[in-house]
């Protein structure tokens, strides 16, 4: 009997050990699965540099709010549709091609004063904001969702391409964005080959009571330079993106080509046409004054916008040569 009892005891101990081992293996397996899940999530984490320093996001965002047109342009070229856009309460201000690519979205108001309430209602997991317009409300935006601050307003052409690359990183579209930027460079080179080098081209926004020239340091000036041409110097050392000038000052710069983007129908250039000084401009005398879409040239900015601007210049130069 003693031997049988010992055998039964040993079997009970063995079963206990087996149960313990199985339980431990289950715990190890659960922990291993958890670790693998964390690692999988970490593989989606991205850290980039923005206007505030380093910006990190733990996963690929699915519900994005974009507070500037250039950010929407960047999202569109990699096939992403934001759930909310600061469109100035006017969808027509978006580049038509961009508007078609992004499809339906919710307007969050103006770029200068987007509605925090509407943004919050969309439950975004990423907000792309402009450092110039939105830094003052960064804290409120960041409480709603992780907010990255990039340059858009008063950005240069180079700034825009850099911002597009950053956006590609944070939305999980690095390869697609790099491919699109490469295609953009190729297309701009092809457009440049169709244009005469070193010509002076001045773009200006024409309002009802003022003309604002966009300098060589503006976005438009950067696109013009990328196409192998120049923007006239304004005669000031504090070069800014745009500056208001008089007719006399325009005559002083005397550009070879003048591209006007009117914001209103009866813009100031229409009024200036009655002035003798207007007739002195070489662009006027040589019939090289052209109207372009001021919204695309001044507001939109972006990869697609720049390509539209290049097409405008090819059209203008072709008309001038014929």
C-alpha positions in Angstrom: 0.0 0.0 0.0 2.8 2.3 0.8 4.3 1.9 -2.6 1.0 2.6 -4.3 0.5 5.7 -2.2 3.9 6.9 -3.1 3.2 6.3 -6.8 -0.1 8.2 -6.5 1.7 11.1 -4.7 4.4 11.2 -7.4 1.7 11.3 -10.1 -0.1 14.1 -8.3 3.1 16.0 -8.0 3.8 15.4 -11.6 0.4 16.6 -12.7 0.9 19.7 -10.5 4.2 20.4 -12.1 2.8 19.9 -15.6 -0.1 22.3 -14.8 2.4 24.9 -13.4 4.5 24.6 -16.5 1.5 24.9 -18.8 0.3 28.0 -16.9 3.8 29.5 -17.0 4.0 28.8 -20.8 0.6 30.5 -21.2 1.8 33.6 -19.3 5.0 33.7 -21.4 3.0 33.3 -24.6 0.6 36.1 -23.6 3.5 38.4 -22.7 5.3 37.5 -26.0 2.1 38.3 -27.9 1.9 41.6 -26.0 5.5 42.5 -26.8 5.0 41.7 -30.5 1.9 43.9 -30.5 3.9 46.7 -29.0 6.7 46.2 -31.5 4.2 46.2 -34.3 2.7 49.4 -33.1 6.1 50.9 -32.6 7.0 50.2 -36.2 4.3 52.7 -37.1 5.6 55.4 -34.8 7.3 58.3 -36.6 9.3 61.3 -35.4 9.9 64.3 -37.7 11.0 67.9 -37.2 8.4 70.6 -37.3 8.4 74.3 -36.5 8.3 73.6 -32.7 11.1 71.0 -32.7 10.5 67.3 -32.8 7.0 65.9 -33.5 6.1 62.2 -32.8 3.1 60.2 -33.7 2.5 56.6 -32.6 0.5 55.3 -35.4 -0.6 56.1 -39.0 -3.4 58.8 -38.7 -6.7 57.9 -40.3 -8.7 61.1 -39.6 -6.7 64.2 -40.6 -7.7 67.9 -40.4 -5.7 70.2 -42.7 -5.7 73.9 -42.0 -4.0 75.2 -45.1 -4.5 74.6 -48.8 -0.8 73.5 -49.3 -1.3 70.7 -46.8 -4.4 69.5 -48.6 -2.3 69.5 -51.8 0.3 67.3 -50.2 -2.3 64.9 -48.9 -4.0 64.7 -52.2 -0.9 63.7 -54.2 -0.5 60.6 -52.0 -4.1 59.6 -52.1 -5.3 60.8 -48.7 -8.5 62.6 -48.1 -8.7 64.7 -44.9 -11.9 64.6 -42.9 -11.7 68.4 -42.3 -10.3 71.3 -44.3 -10.0 75.0 -43.5 -11.3 76.1 -46.9 -12.3 79.7 -46.0 -15.9 78.4 -46.2 -15.5 78.3 -50.0 -14.6 74.9 -51.6 -13.8 76.7 -54.9 -10.7 78.1 -53.3 -9.2 74.6 -53.4 -7.4 73.8 -56.6 -10.1 72.0 -58.7 -7.9 69.0 -59.2 -7.3 68.8 -55.4 -11.0 69.2 -54.7 -11.8 66.3 -57.0 -9.0 64.1 -55.5 -10.0 64.5 -51.8 -13.8 64.1 -52.3 -16.2 64.9 -49.5 -14.9 66.6 -46.4 -16.2 68.9 -43.6 -15.3 72.6 -43.7 -13.8 73.7 -40.4 -14.0 77.4 -41.3 -11.4 79.9 -42.4 -7.7 79.3 -42.5 -7.1 82.4 -40.2 -9.7 81.4 -37.6 -10.7 77.7 -37.9 -13.5 76.5 -35.7 -12.1 74.5 -32.8 -15.5 73.2 -32.0 -16.0 71.8 -35.5 -12.5 70.3 -35.5 -13.2 68.5 -32.2 -16.5 67.2 -33.5 -14.6 65.4 -36.3 -12.5 63.4 -33.8 -9.3 63.8 -35.7 -6.1 61.8 -34.9 -3.9 64.4 -36.6 -4.1 68.1 -37.2 -1.8 69.8 -39.7 -1.5 73.5 -38.9 0.4 76.5 -40.1 3.0 78.0 -37.8 2.2 81.5 -39.0 -1.6 81.3 -38.5 -2.1 78.8 -35.8 0.7 78.9 -33.3 -1.4 81.0 -31.0 -4.0 78.3 -30.8 -1.6 75.4 -30.8 -2.3 74.3 -27.2 -6.1 74.1 -27.9 -5.5 72.2 -31.2 -3.1 69.8 -29.5 -5.7 69.0 -26.8 -8.0 67.9 -29.6 -5.5 65.8 -31.5 -1.7 65.6 -32.1 -0.9 68.8 -34.0 2.1 69.4 -36.2 3.1 72.9 -37.1 4.5 73.4 -40.6 5.1 76.5 -42.8 2.5 77.4 -45.4 1.6 81.1 -45.3 4.6 83.1 -46.5 6.5 79.9 -47.2 9.0 79.6 -50.0 8.8 77.0 -52.8 11.6 75.1 -51.1 9.7 75.3 -47.7 6.7 73.8 -49.4 8.5 70.8 -50.8 10.1 70.1 -47.4 6.7 70.3 -45.7 5.3 67.9 -48.3 8.0 65.4 -47.5 7.3 65.7 -43.8 3.6 65.2 -44.4 4.4 62.1 -46.4 6.4 60.7 -43.4 3.7 61.3 -40.8 0.9 59.8 -42.9 2.8 56.6 -43.7 3.3 57.5 -47.3 7.1 58.1 -47.4 7.8 56.2 -50.6 4.8 57.5 -52.4 5.6 61.1 -51.5 9.3 60.7 -52.5 8.2 59.3 -55.9 5.8 62.2 -56.4 8.4 64.7 -55.5 10.8 63.1 -58.0 8.1 63.2 -60.6 7.4 66.9 -59.8 11.1 67.7 -60.2 11.1 66.0 -63.6 8.0 67.8 -64.7 9.3 71.2 -63.6 12.5 70.5 -65.6 10.4 69.7 -68.6 8.5 72.9 -68.3 11.7 74.9 -67.7 13.1 73.5 -71.0 10.2 75.1 -72.8 10.8 78.5 -71.3 13.5 81.1 -72.1 16.1 81.5 -69.4 16.7 84.6 -67.4 13.6 86.5 -68.3 12.0 88.8 -65.7 8.6 87.8 -64.7 6.6 89.6 -62.1 3.5 88.1 -60.5 1.2 90.5 -58.6 -2.2 90.2 -56.8 -4.5 92.9 -58.0 -7.2 94.1 -55.5 -9.7 96.9 -56.0 -7.4 99.5 -54.4 -3.9 98.1 -54.3 -1.4 96.0 -56.2 0.8 93.5 -54.2 3.9 92.2 -56.0 5.2 88.8 -54.9 9.0 89.1 -54.5 11.7 86.6 -55.3 11.4 85.3 -51.7 7.7 84.5 -52.2 6.3 81.1 -53.1 5.5 82.4 -56.6 9.0 83.9 -56.9 10.5 80.5 -56.0 8.5 78.7 -58.7 9.6 81.3 -61.3 13.2 80.8 -60.2 12.9 77.0 -60.4 11.8 77.4 -64.0 15.0 79.3 -64.8 13.6 82.9 -64.7 13.8 85.8 -62.4 11.5 88.1 -60.3 12.5 91.8 -60.5 14.1 93.2 -57.3 11.8 95.5 -55.4 14.5 97.9 -54.4 14.3 97.0 -50.7 16.6 94.9 -48.6 13.9 93.6 -46.3 12.5 91.2 -48.9 9.1 89.8 -47.9 6.7 87.5 -49.6 4.6 90.3 -51.0 4.6 94.1 -50.8 2.2 96.8 -51.9 3.6 99.1 -54.6 2.4 102.1 -56.5 2.3 102.5 -60.2 5.4 104.6 -60.1 7.3 101.8 -58.3 6.0 99.2 -60.8 7.4 101.4 -63.6 10.7 101.5 -61.7 11.0 97.7 -61.7 9.7 97.5 -65.2 9.3 93.7 -65.6 9.5 92.1 -69.1 6.4 90.0 -68.2 3.6 91.0 -65.9 1.2 88.3 -64.6 -1.8 89.7 -62.7 -3.9 87.7 -60.4 -7.0 89.8 -59.8 -9.1 89.2 -56.7 -11.9 91.4 -57.9 -13.4 92.2 -61.3 -12.6 95.9 -61.3 -9.1 95.6 -59.9 -6.6 98.4 -59.7 -4.7 97.5 -62.8 -7.9 98.2 -64.8 -8.0 101.7 -63.3 -4.2 102.2 -64.0 -4.8 101.4 -67.7 -6.1 105.0 -68.0 -2.8 106.4 -66.6 0.0 107.5 -69.0 2.6 105.8 -66.7 0.9 102.5 -67.4 1.7 102.8 -71.1 5.4 103.2 -70.2 5.7 99.7 -68.9 7.6 97.5 -71.3 5.3 94.6 -70.5 2.4 96.8 -71.7 4.2 98.1 -74.7 5.2 94.6 -75.8 1.8 93.1 -75.0 3.2 90.9 -72.2 0.6 91.5 -69.5 -1.4 88.4 -68.7 -4.2 87.4 -66.3 -3.7 84.3 -64.3 -5.7 82.7 -61.5 -4.8 84.7 -58.4 -6.1 82.0 -56.2 -3.8 79.3 -57.6 -0.8 81.6 -57.7 -1.2 83.2 -54.3 -3.3 81.0 -52.1 -3.1 77.4 -53.1 0.6 76.6 -53.1 1.7 73.0 -53.4 3.0 70.4 -55.8 0.0 70.4 -58.0 -0.3 74.2 -57.8 3.3 74.7 -58.8 2.7 72.5 -61.9 -0.3 74.6 -62.8 1.8 77.8 -62.5 4.4 76.3 -64.7 1.8 75.5 -67.3 0.6 79.1 -67.1 4.1 80.3 -67.8 4.6 78.0 -70.8 1.3 79.3 -72.1 2.3 82.9 -71.5 5.7 82.6 -73.0 4.3 80.7 -76.0 1.8 83.5 -76.6 4.5 86.1 -76.4 6.7 84.3 -78.8 4.0 83.9 -81.4 
